[in-house]
């Protein structure tokens, strides 16, 4: 296949070339004219399964021929592993390290949070794998000079000492990376003794890992061996290659790894040959990008070589630059272009490491029923089985709440065995009961009592609910036991009553989850003791690192690739998405063990390696026939920074006016703006007439004939709310989780003060501060299950205790408590209307007059607010003088006072002198007559205190489509006869 040569054979293809296609064509060309079986003796080593499938497909396209052996690196290495012990599964390595990390955190709890145990074990296992792959023994790490480093290294080094026995055991139980390194070393050793005479072609790798570069060097030196590099920059001059020798300065350059490979082989960059005499999709663009990405020390070449690029509109005519306002707009624009490509029958690939962007693009494509073929798939933790298993894992250590219960009961995998319709109906009824009764922690006894009051059918369902959820908390600390309990609980919840696992393990995501659970189960005994909370954290971390993908579900021509697949694939249109700093290139992951300098001294990979690989991916992908470059100007938090490669390209174009660089850049942006305009037009909601400000006028028989005094304020300020509540009979849905809100605080304070005054009156003792705090502690403990809220409310009562004591002295001097929480009724016979009230406290003076009190946990209404809006105390005074209070004779009202217990506690009397009860009642009759007899419309938000005030019925009134300056639109309503 190859002519004899003293030089290692290193070939390459230029950026943008369809690597698999030209790899196959180059192989065919070299075997042309030879015996038909000659090609079958060749071995082609590729780096991904996707590339292997593509190479197979290209050979199948014809003409007919025997196939070479196409192998992945792992398959190739397995040929020499018979003498090696089997590889330790990665999950087992991490489980073994969990014990070491846990003990370290017990000794040094300030090192990291307990929830990060698996993350630390994972990063340490990754470091060990890297050491094995790069051939770095642990002695090198321990011998590093750390004289100028911080104390963190001392802790890390001591941990390496603890973990040394783990590393020493790798000889008998190596990890996958260590075993592969040893297998490759054995293969290379056998080649030195007996070099293979058949062709071996290693293709598609950049040599970024030590094991792969070691193999590449060995293959290139074989008698019939060759290495084929993707995306090699043939346009970079020799003097520029020389600047890529220092890893600390140059590892982030796209060609650095190629420079290191040819240097180790004793070659120069110019010795790399073209594998196939193919033309790059755009040679002019490759020269432009090559110059834009030159190493920082030689960017002066922009001035010397830029004028030689020619007319840059030729190089950029197939590049579109999208600068979207937001990431959502970016995703919609990409989706629109992918949809057009699907209509045109083009192969279109979105390449980005930003998984959030790919999920948004996938969601946007759903409107056209297009499912892209995503090489990375979906994170298992976000799939239905993943979410379900995380919820059930939380049950093992968390007290059951109504939110957790209903989240699982409504999950699509819950009770998926049979009779799911009944299950959903029962769940709906249970939710309404929980909301109505404000149940935060649904205990078994309460649930069963509710079910027993209904029917036998729901009782059987409730027996399953209580068996699954109310006894889920575990106390054991053994990993195997917890895992078995978790599996049993999950399958029981998924199936419903009966035997089985429902649909939990169905579909691709379920099968992936089942494989993960089986793998965890095989090695769970290694973990040993573990707390249920740590188990939930560990299980969540395992799910987050797993992915699920249905290879046959996606559109064949609409592709989403990670950067690894993009290196060795080809497409008609390539979209480079998310080109912002921190996204592409991604920010280097923090290393908790070794800093950048220590990594360099130990001959490990630098953080810039990822940036260099990303740069190579960018250079390879931007050479495609048609290219989109997309980014968002803003993220959710702030403005973004363009990717360094986009910045370089834009700056280079802007600085070459004689080559039409600024015009070329403007045309790139113009093409992008056209697509952005399409998307913005597509997203624009058609103008519809604004909704009128409602003021419904129901017929007299439908209007409310009874209100409470607290609703009169709402009738004055927001009549529409009264209409919605009493005419339409709509009520806001009760919150699912009872929360320590202002309403509950008011109820608690009322109960505390009522208990306080009753106790004081019964004992004939004055109110004291200690008495207030003692009663408040008892009431809060009984009625407020939130420790934080109890502490805050207790502190607030402590602040106002003196005000209560001094105020009570004054109140006792004026009169004696007569009644608490007493009800009252006032009637307007001619209108058939009833007004109801409940006074917090009524005192009687020595002269027989009454004093009304109302407790306010916030600021009490001012005098003017009471005069025009807050009529509660004024109306109660009028009802008291009419004899409306139960068991209290008609009496003159001497005073009516709000007792404010807010941040600035104060008492606010009602303006009885300015607005005496008789006048108040006359005004009230006029108000009610206005609505009941005169047919006044119930106008929405008639006189709200501020525009920021919210009503429960604003959405129903379509507030926002109109504002307070709009005139109300009365609408006469008919009413069905009863």
VEXVOZA-116634 format. One line per field, with one value per residue (C-alpha): x, y negated, z; residue number from 0; residue in one letter. Coordinates in steps of 0.5 Angstrom, whole numbers, plus 500, padded with zeros to 3 digits. Last residue first. Example, Ala and Ser with C-alpha at 12.3 -4.5 7.8 and 13.67 -1.06 7.14 Angstrom:
u 527	525
v 502	509
w 514	516
n 1	0
res S	A
end
This chain:
u 334	333	340	342	343	349	349	356	359	366	370	374	381	386	387	390	388	391	395	389	385	379	380	388	386	382	386	388	394	397	402	398	397	391	386	380	376	380	375	368	362	357	352	345	341	338	343	350	348	343	349	353	347	346	353	353	347	350	357	352	349	356	359	364	368	367	368	374	377	383	390	394	402	407	412	414	407	403	397	392	386	381	374	371	365	360	353	350	345	345	351	349	350	352	347	344	344	349	354	352	354	361	362	361	366	371	371	370	377	376	374	374	378	383	383	384	390	389	393	400	401	399	393	388	381	378	371	370	363	359	356	358	364	366	365	370	369	375	376	370	366	362	356	352	345	341	334	334	328	331	338	341	347	349	355	359	364	371	372	367	367	374	373	374	378	383	384	385	391	394	393	397	403	403	402	407	412	411	412	419	418	413	417	422	417	415	422	424	417	418	425	422	417	411	407	401	402	409	407	401	406	412	406	403	410	412	406	406	414	412	406	399	396	392	385	386	380	382	389	388	382	387	393	389	386	392	396	390	390	397	397	391	395	401	397	394	401	404	408	406	401	404	399	396	388	385	383	375	370	363	361	356	360	367	368	363	366	373	370	368	375	376	370	367	374	373	366	369	372	365	362	358	351	345	350	347	344	337	339	341	349	352	360	365	371	376	376	381	386	384	389	396	399	404	411	415	415	417	422	425	425	428	434	434	435	440	445	445	447	452	456	455	458	464	465	465	469	474	474	481	484	480	483	483	476	477	482	478	472	476	480	473	470	476	476	469	464	463	456	452	449	445	440	445	446	449	447	452	452	457	453	457	457	462	465	472	469	468	475	478	472	474	481	480	476	481	486	481	481	488	489	487	494	495	500	507	508	511	506	500	504	504	496	494	493	488	481	482	477	474	477	471	468	471	465	461	465	467	461	460	454	453	457	452	455	451	453	455	462	464	471	472	465	464	468	465	459	454	447	444	438	439	437	432	432	429	433	439	435	440	440	446	449	453	447	444	451	451	443	445	451	447	441	446	449	442	441	447	453	456	459	461	464	458	454	458	454	448	451	451	444	442	445	443	436	436	439	433	428	431	430	423	420	424	419	413	409	414	411	406	400	397	401	406	411	410	412	418	421	420	423	429	430	430	435	439	439	440	446	449	448	446	440	435	430	424	419	414	408	410	409	405	401	399	397	392	390	388	384	381	379	375	372	368	369	370	375	379	380	381	387	390	390	392	398	401	400	406	404	396	393	386	383	389	390	383	384	390	386	381	386	390	383	382	389	389	382	385	391	387	393	401	403	401	407	411	407	409	402	403	410	409	403	407	413	409	404	411	414	420	426	431	429	423	429	431	424	424	431	428	422	427	431	425	422	429	432	437	439	442	439	442	450	449	443	439	434	427	422	415	415	413	418	424	424	424	430	434	432	436	442	443	442	447	453	458	456	456	449	449	445	445	441	434	431	425	430	435	429	427	435	435	429	432	438	434	430	436	439	433	432	440	438	439	442	448	448	454	453	459	458	461	467	473	470	468	476	478	486	489	496	494	493	500	505	500	496	503	504	500	506	507	499	499	496	488	486	492	489	482	483	488	482	477	481	481	474	471	478	480	482	488	488	492	496	503	506	513	512	511	518	519	523	517	516	516	511	506	508	506	500	498	499	495	489	492	491	497	501	504	505	506	512	514	508	512	516	510	510	516	514	508	501	497	497	493	491	484	484	490	491	497	500	503	506	513	511	514	507	504	508	508	500	500	504	499	493	496	498	492	491	493	488	485	481	485	490	492	495	497	500	507	507	513	516	520	518	511	511	513	508	502	504	505	498	495	498	495	488	489	491	485	480	482	487	486	492	497	492	493	499	494	489	495	497	490	492	499	495	491	497	499	492	492	499	497	492	497	499	505	512	515	511	516	513	516	509	506	512	512	505	507	506	505	500	494	495	496	490	486	489	486	479	479	480	475	470	472	471	464	462	463	461	454	459	461	468	475	472	470	478	478	471	472	478	474	469	474	477	471	468	475	472	466	469	473	467	464	469	469	476	479	480	487	492	495	489	489	493	487	483	487	484	477	478	481	475	476	475	478	479	473	472	470	464	464	461	456	458	465	462	457	462	466	460	459	466	465	459	463	469	476	478	483	483	487	489	489	482	485	489	484	482	489	492	490	487	489	492	486	481	484	484	477	475	479	476	469	471	474	469	474	473	480	485	486	493	498	504	508	514	521	525	520	518	512	506	500
v 443	438	437	430	425	420	412	410	404	402	398	392	393	389	395	400	404	411	411	413	419	419	426	425	419	424	425	418	415	408	405	399	397	396	399	395	398	404	408	404	408	404	400	403	398	403	408	404	397	399	402	396	392	396	396	388	388	393	389	383	387	389	382	380	374	376	384	383	390	390	392	396	396	401	399	406	408	409	404	404	401	398	396	392	390	394	393	399	404	410	415	423	423	416	413	409	402	399	405	405	398	399	405	401	396	401	405	398	398	394	387	385	391	389	382	384	388	396	400	402	410	415	411	413	410	407	404	400	400	396	398	392	396	398	405	408	412	416	419	417	421	418	420	415	418	415	416	409	406	410	407	412	412	418	419	424	424	426	424	421	417	414	409	402	395	397	404	401	396	402	406	401	401	409	409	404	408	414	411	413	420	421	420	425	430	429	430	436	439	438	441	447	448	452	446	448	452	449	442	442	445	440	434	436	436	429	426	428	426	419	418	417	415	420	422	429	430	423	424	431	429	423	427	433	427	424	431	433	426	427	434	432	425	430	435	429	426	432	438	443	449	452	453	446	446	445	438	438	437	436	432	428	428	429	426	420	418	418	414	409	407	401	400	407	409	405	408	415	414	412	419	419	422	421	421	420	425	423	416	418	418	411	413	407	410	405	407	412	409	410	416	414	421	424	423	429	431	423	424	430	428	421	425	429	423	420	426	425	418	420	424	418	413	417	418	410	409	414	411	413	406	405	410	409	410	417	419	416	420	426	425	424	430	434	431	433	426	424	424	418	420	425	429	429	423	422	429	432	436	437	440	444	447	451	453	450	447	454	456	449	449	456	454	449	453	458	452	450	457	457	451	454	457	465	468	468	467	460	458	461	457	451	451	453	460	463	460	458	453	454	450	445	448	445	445	443	439	434	434	438	441	445	447	448	453	454	459	464	468	472	473	467	466	472	470	463	465	466	464	467	465	470	477	474	477	483	489	487	487	483	484	480	482	477	473	480	482	475	476	483	480	474	479	484	479	477	484	485	489	496	500	497	503	507	503	506	510	506	500	503	506	499	496	501	500	493	494	499	493	488	492	494	498	499	495	497	501	505	511	514	511	504	499	501	494	493	501	501	495	497	504	500	496	501	505	499	497	505	505	498	500	494	496	491	491	486	489	491	486	486	493	497	490	490	497	497	490	494	499	494	490	496	497	491	483	482	488	484	478	482	486	480	477	483	484	477	472	466	459	460	454	456	454	455	462	464	461	465	472	471	470	476	480	478	479	486	488	486	490	497	501	501	494	492	487	487	480	477	474	478	477	469	470	473	469	463	465	467	473	473	473	479	485	481	477	483	484	477	478	484	481	475	480	485	479	476	470	475	479	473	473	475	473	475	471	473	468	469	465	464	457	454	459	456	450	455	458	452	450	457	455	449	451	457	452	456	453	456	456	460	460	465	462	464	457	458	461	455	450	453	453	445	444	448	444	438	440	442	435	432	436	435	427	421	425	424	429	429	432	435	437	431	431	433	429	423	423	421	423	426	423	416	420	423	418	414	420	423	418	424	427	428	429	436	435	436	430	433	440	437	433	438	443	439	438	445	446	453	456	459	466	469	475	476	469	470	468	467	459	459	462	469	472	477	473	466	469	470	464	460	464	463	455	454	451	447	447	451	445	441	447	452	449	451	448	442	446	448	440	440	446	442	444	446	453	453	460	461	469	473	479	484	489	496	500	501	498	492	488	493	493	485	486	491	486	480	484	486	479	476	470	474	471	477	478	484	490	494	500	504	511	512	512	511	517	515	508	509	514	508	503	508	509	502	501	506	503	496	499	503	496	492	498	498	503	509	513	507	502	504	499	494	495	496	489	486	484	482	478	475	472	469	466	463	460	458	453	450	446	447	444	450	455	458	464	471	474	473	476	482	483	485	481	485	480	485	488	481	479	485	483	476	478	482	476	472	478	479	471	471	477	474	467	467	468	461	459	459	455	462	464	471	473	470	475	481	479	479	485	489	485	488	495	493	489	495	499	494	494	502	505	508	515	518	517	523	523	516	516	516	512	506	506	506	500	496	497	502	502	509	507	508	513	509	507	500	498	494	500	497	490	494	497	491	487	493	493	485	486	491	486	486	490	495	498	505	507	515	514	509	514	519	516	516	509	505	499	500	493	490	494	492	485	485	488	483	477	479	480	473	469	463	457	456	460	467	470	475	478	483	484	483	488	490	496	494	495	500
w 577	571	567	568	563	564	562	560	563	560	565	562	562	566	571	566	560	557	564	568	564	569	570	571	576	580	586	586	587	589	585	582	589	594	589	587	582	580	576	576	579	575	578	578	582	586	589	587	589	594	598	597	600	606	607	607	612	617	617	619	624	627	627	622	624	632	630	627	628	633	631	636	635	634	629	626	626	632	631	636	631	636	636	642	646	642	645	647	644	648	647	647	639	637	632	638	633	637	636	628	628	631	627	621	623	625	618	614	611	605	605	613	615	610	612	619	617	617	622	620	620	625	626	632	632	638	640	646	649	653	660	664	667	660	657	652	646	642	636	633	628	622	618	613	611	605	603	600	604	610	611	616	621	624	629	632	638	637	644	649	655	657	662	661	661	666	663	656	659	662	656	652	657	656	649	647	652	648	641	640	644	639	633	636	637	630	627	631	630	622	622	626	621	624	627	630	637	638	636	641	647	645	645	652	655	651	653	661	661	659	664	663	670	674	676	674	670	667	665	663	658	656	654	651	646	645	643	639	635	634	631	626	624	623	619	614	613	611	614	609	608	602	596	596	596	589	589	589	584	586	579	583	590	588	581	583	590	586	581	586	587	592	595	595	597	603	604	604	611	614	611	605	604	599	593	586	582	583	581	574	573	571	569	569	565	563	555	552	547	540	537	534	532	537	534	534	527	525	530	527	520	522	526	519	515	521	520	512	514	519	514	509	514	515	508	507	513	510	503	502	502	509	512	520	520	518	523	528	527	526	532	536	533	536	543	543	544	551	554	557	563	568	563	557	553	546	544	539	532	527	521	516	509	505	512	514	520	523	523	526	531	533	533	538	542	542	544	550	552	553	556	563	562	561	566	565	573	572	568	572	578	574	573	580	582	587	587	579	577	570	565	562	556	549	547	553	558	552	547	541	543	536	530	525	519	513	508	513	514	520	523	528	529	533	538	538	540	535	533	527	522	516	519	523	530	533	531	535	542	547	554	558	565	569	572	574	578	582	584	586	590	593	595	598	602	605	607	610	608	610	605	599	596	597	592	586	582	585	581	575	575	577	571	566	569	568	561	559	562	558	552	553	559	565	569	565	571	575	577	582	585	587	583	578	579	586	587	582	586	593	591	587	593	598	594	594	601	603	598	601	608	613	615	618	612	611	606	611	609	602	599	604	605	598	597	603	599	593	597	601	594	592	599	599	602	609	610	605	609	615	612	609	616	620	615	616	610	612	610	610	609	609	603	599	602	600	593	592	595	590	584	586	586	579	577	580	577	570	571	572	570	571	570	578	577	571	569	575	578	585	585	585	590	595	595	595	601	605	607	612	608	608	603	600	597	593	590	587	584	581	578	575	572	569	566	563	566	570	564	561	554	547	546	539	538	532	531	532	528	529	526	533	536	533	538	544	540	539	547	549	544	547	554	552	550	547	540	533	530	523	517	512	506	504	502	507	513	511	512	519	521	519	523	529	529	529	535	539	538	540	546	548	547	543	537	534	528	523	516	512	505	502	507	503	497	500	503	496	497	503	501	505	511	511	513	518	521	521	527	531	532	540	540	536	529	530	525	520	520	519	513	510	511	508	502	501	501	501	501	495	495	493	499	505	504	507	514	513	513	520	521	523	529	531	538	534	529	535	539	533	532	539	538	532	535	540	547	548	546	552	558	552	549	542	538	536	531	527	526	523	518	515	517	511	511	518	519	520	521	522	518	521	517	518	513	515	522	524	524	528	534	534	534	539	544	542	544	550	552	550	545	540	535	533	526	523	525	519	519	513	513	515	522	526	530	536	536	534	540	544	541	542	550	551	548	552	558	556	555	562	565	562	564	571	573	578	580	577	579	587	587	586	591	596	595	597	604	601	596	601	605	598	598	605	604	597	600	605	599	594	593	596	593	589	586	589	591	584	581	585	583	577	570	564	561	560	567	570	567	570	577	575	573	579	584	580	581	588	589	585	589	596	594	598	604	603	602	605	612	614	615	619	617	610	609	612	606	601	602	603	596	593	593	590	584	582	582	578	573	572	574	568	567	569	563	559	554	553	546	542	546	544	537	540	545	539	535	529	522	519	511	507	501	495	491	488	492	497	502	503	505	510	513	514	517	522	524	525	529	534	535	535	528	527	520	519	512	510	507	502	499	498	491	489	487	482	486	494	495	491	495	502	500	498	505	508	504	506	513	513	510	509	513	515	511	511	514	513	518	515	519	515	513	507	504	499	502	500
n 977	976	975	974	973	972	971	970	969	968	967	966	965	964	963	962	961	960	959	958	957	956	955	954	953	952	951	950	949	948	947	946	945	944	943	942	941	940	939	938	937	936	935	934	933	932	931	930	929	928	927	926	925	924	923	922	921	920	919	918	917	916	915	914	913	912	911	910	909	908	907	906	905	904	903	902	901	900	899	898	897	896	895	894	893	892	891	890	889	888	887	886	885	884	883	882	881	880	879	878	877	876	875	874	873	872	871	870	869	868	867	866	865	864	863	862	861	860	859	858	857	856	855	854	853	852	851	850	849	848	847	846	845	844	843	842	841	840	839	838	837	836	835	834	833	832	831	830	829	828	827	826	825	824	823	822	821	820	819	818	817	816	815	814	813	812	811	810	809	808	807	806	805	804	803	802	801	800	799	798	797	796	795	794	793	792	791	790	789	788	787	786	785	784	783	782	781	780	779	778	777	776	775	774	773	772	771	770	769	768	767	766	765	764	763	762	761	760	759	758	757	756	755	754	753	752	751	750	749	748	747	746	745	744	743	742	741	740	739	738	737	736	735	734	733	732	731	730	729	728	727	726	725	724	723	722	721	720	719	718	717	716	715	714	713	712	711	710	709	708	707	706	705	704	703	702	701	700	699	698	697	696	695	694	693	692	691	690	689	688	687	686	685	684	683	682	681	680	679	678	677	676	675	674	673	672	671	670	669	668	667	666	665	664	663	662	661	660	659	658	657	656	655	654	653	652	651	650	649	648	647	646	645	644	643	642	641	640	639	638	637	636	635	634	633	632	631	630	629	628	627	626	625	624	623	622	621	620	619	618	617	616	615	614	613	612	611	610	609	608	607	606	605	604	603	602	601	600	599	598	597	596	595	594	593	592	591	590	589	588	587	586	585	584	583	582	581	580	579	578	577	576	575	574	573	572	571	570	569	568	567	566	565	564	563	562	561	560	559	558	557	556	555	554	553	552	551	550	549	548	547	546	545	544	543	542	541	540	539	538	537	536	535	534	533	532	531	530	529	528	527	526	525	524	523	522	521	520	519	518	517	516	515	514	513	512	511	510	509	508	507	506	505	504	503	502	501	500	499	498	497	496	495	494	493	492	491	490	489	488	487	486	485	484	483	482	481	480	479	478	477	476	475	474	473	472	471	470	469	468	467	466	465	464	463	462	461	460	459	458	457	456	455	454	453	452	451	450	449	448	447	446	445	444	443	442	441	440	439	438	437	436	435	434	433	432	431	430	429	428	427	426	425	424	423	422	421	420	419	418	417	416	415	414	413	412	411	410	409	408	407	406	405	404	403	402	401	400	399	398	397	396	395	394	393	392	391	390	389	388	387	386	385	384	383	382	381	380	379	378	377	376	375	374	373	372	371	370	369	368	367	366	365	364	363	362	361	360	359	358	357	356	355	354	353	352	351	350	349	348	347	346	345	344	343	342	341	340	339	338	337	336	335	334	333	332	331	330	329	328	327	326	325	324	323	322	321	320	319	318	317	316	315	314	313	312	311	310	309	308	307	306	305	304	303	302	301	300	299	298	297	296	295	294	293	292	291	290	289	288	287	286	285	284	283	282	281	280	279	278	277	276	275	274	273	272	271	270	269	268	267	266	265	264	263	262	261	260	259	258	257	256	255	254	253	252	251	250	249	248	247	246	245	244	243	242	241	240	239	238	237	236	235	234	233	232	231	230	229	228	227	226	225	224	223	222	221	220	219	218	217	216	215	214	213	212	211	210	209	208	207	206	205	204	203	202	201	200	199	198	197	196	195	194	193	192	191	190	189	188	187	186	185	184	183	182	181	180	179	178	177	176	175	174	173	172	171	170	169	168	167	166	165	164	163	162	161	160	159	158	157	156	155	154	153	152	151	150	149	148	147	146	145	144	143	142	141	140	139	138	137	136	135	134	133	132	131	130	129	128	127	126	125	124	123	122	121	120	119	118	117	116	115	114	113	112	111	110	109	108	107	106	105	104	103	102	101	100	99	98	97	96	95	94	93	92	91	90	89	88	87	86	85	84	83	82	81	80	79	78	77	76	75	74	73	72	71	70	69	68	67	66	65	64	63	62	61	60	59	58	57	56	55	54	53	52	51	50	49	48	47	46	45	44	43	42	41	40	39	38	37	36	35	34	33	32	31	30	29	28	27	26	25	24	23	22	21	20	19	18	17	16	15	14	13	12	11	10	9	8	7	6	5	4	3	2	1	0
res X	X	X	X	X	X	X	X	X	X	X	X	X	X	X	X	X	X	X	X	X	X	X	X	X	X	X	X	X	X	X	X	X	X	X	X	X	X	X	X	X	X	X	X	X	X	X	X	X	X	X	X	X	X	X	X	X	X	X	X	X	X	X	X	X	X	X	X	X	X	X	X	X	X	X	X	X	X	X	X	X	X	X	X	X	X	X	X	X	X	X	X	X	X	X	X	X	X	X	X	X	X	X	X	X	X	X	X	X	X	X	X	X	X	X	X	X	X	X	X	X	X	X	X	X	X	X	X	X	X	X	X	X	X	X	X	X	X	X	X	X	X	X	X	X	X	X	X	X	X	X	X	X	X	X	X	X	X	X	X	X	X	X	X	X	X	X	X	X	X	X	X	X	X	X	X	X	X	X	X	X	X	X	X	X	X	X	X	X	X	X	X	X	X	X	X	X	X	X	X	X	X	X	X	X	X	X	X	X	X	X	X	X	X	X	X	X	X	X	X	X	X	X	X	X	X	X	X	X	X	X	X	X	X	X	X	X	X	X	X	X	X	X	X	X	X	X	X	X	X	X	X	X	X	X	X	X	X	X	X	X	X	X	X	X	X	X	X	X	X	X	X	X	X	X	X	X	X	X	X	X	X	X	X	X	X	X	X	X	X	X	X	X	X	X	X	X	X	X	X	X	X	X	X	X	X	X	X	X	X	X	X	X	X	X	X	X	X	X	X	X	X	X	X	X	X	X	X	X	X	X	X	X	X	X	X	X	X	X	X	X	X	X	X	X	X	X	X	X	X	X	X	X	X	X	X	X	X	X	X	X	X	X	X	X	X	X	X	X	X	X	X	X	X	X	X	X	X	X	X	X	X	X	X	X	X	X	X	X	X	X	X	X	X	X	X	X	X	X	X	X	X	X	X	X	X	X	X	X	X	X	X	X	X	X	X	X	X	X	X	X	X	X	X	X	X	X	X	X	X	X	X	X	X	X	X	X	X	X	X	X	X	X	X	X	X	X	X	X	X	X	X	X	X	X	X	X	X	X	X	X	X	X	X	X	X	X	X	X	X	X	X	X	X	X	X	X	X	X	X	X	X	X	X	X	X	X	X	X	X	X	X	X	X	X	X	X	X	X	X	X	X	X	X	X	X	X	X	X	X	X	X	X	X	X	X	X	X	X	X	X	X	X	X	X	X	X	X	X	X	X	X	X	X	X	X	X	X	X	X	X	X	X	X	X	X	X	X	X	X	X	X	X	X	X	X	X	X	X	X	X	X	X	X	X	X	X	X	X	X	X	X	X	X	X	X	X	X	X	X	X	X	X	X	X	X	X	X	X	X	X	X	X	X	X	X	X	X	X	X	X	X	X	X	X	X	X	X	X	X	X	X	X	X	X	X	X	X	X	X	X	X	X	X	X	X	X	X	X	X	X	X	X	X	X	X	X	X	X	X	X	X	X	X	X	X	X	X	X	X	X	X	X	X	X	X	X	X	X	X	X	X	X	X	X	X	X	X	X	X	X	X	X	X	X	X	X	X	X	X	X	X	X	X	X	X	X	X	X	X	X	X	X	X	X	X	X	X	X	X	X	X	X	X	X	X	X	X	X	X	X	X	X	X	X	X	X	X	X	X	X	X	X	X	X	X	X	X	X	X	X	X	X	X	X	X	X	X	X	X	X	X	X	X	X	X	X	X	X	X	X	X	X	X	X	X	X	X	X	X	X	X	X	X	X	X	X	X	X	X	X	X	X	X	X	X	X	X	X	X	X	X	X	X	X	X	X	X	X	X	X	X	X	X	X	X	X	X	X	X	X	X	X	X	X	X	X	X	X	X	X	X	X	X	X	X	X	X	X	X	X	X	X	X	X	X	X	X	X	X	X	X	X	X	X	X	X	X	X	X	X	X	X	X	X	X	X	X	X	X	X	X	X	X	X	X	X	X	X	X	X	X	X	X	X	X	X	X	X	X	X	X	X	X	X	X	X	X	X	X	X	X	X	X	X	X	X	X	X	X	X	X	X	X	X	X	X	X	X	X	X	X	X	X	X	X	X	X	X	X	X	X	X	X	X	X	X	X	X	X	X	X	X	X	X	X	X	X	X	X	X	X	X	X	X	X	X	X	X	X	X	X	X	X	X	X	X	X	X	X	X	X	X	X	X	X	X	X	X	X	X	X	X	X	X	X	X	X	X	X	X	X	X	X	X	X	X	X
end
